Amino acid sequence: MEKLFVRFATLTAKIAGKPWTFLACVGIVVIWAVSGPIFKFNETWQLVINTGTTIITFLMVFLIQNTQNRDGAAMQAKLDELVFAVRQADARFIGIEHLTEKELDAILAEVEARGVAVHQGKPARAIKGKRGVRADEVEAAQPKAASPAKSASAKSRTAASRKSA
């Protein structure tokens, strides 16, 4: 059901964004306006356009919101992957879309200040706070523990080499 809705929402959003769709809607409004004198501008004539546009708008809001939510999530995932892949990038930026507005505003102010400094020819400075740590950095900092299997085989090889010598 969800995949069907996703395909329908994506297709509808693509169709709704085409110039010919806009022109078709303008054509409908022109036909409605021209038909006004024929129907003597009565309440039913007005109700047709009001009801039609309200229903279409109501449904389109949900379809387009679904499409934008998916596009936004995909974009965030791609950006997070790029931040992770670039070694000099600060890992704290991964997942910042989940921060509060106040936290995001603080980060944005720092980034904008850095941008202004760079455009003025000053060196870029790091964002305040402790730099985010990547999983591979944590693993690299861990001491290499000898596994029991490797230790036993290494001991037996050492003992064997002593006996042969």
Secondary structure, DSSP 8 states (H G I E B T S, - for coil): -HHHHHHHHHHHHHHHTSHHHHHHHHHHHHHHHHTTTTTTT-HHHHHHHHHHHHHHHHHHHHHHHHHHHHHHHHHHHHHHHHHHHSTTS-GGGTTGGGS-HHHHHHHHHHHHHHHHHHHTT------SS-----HHHHHHHS-----HHHHHHHHHHHHHHHHH-
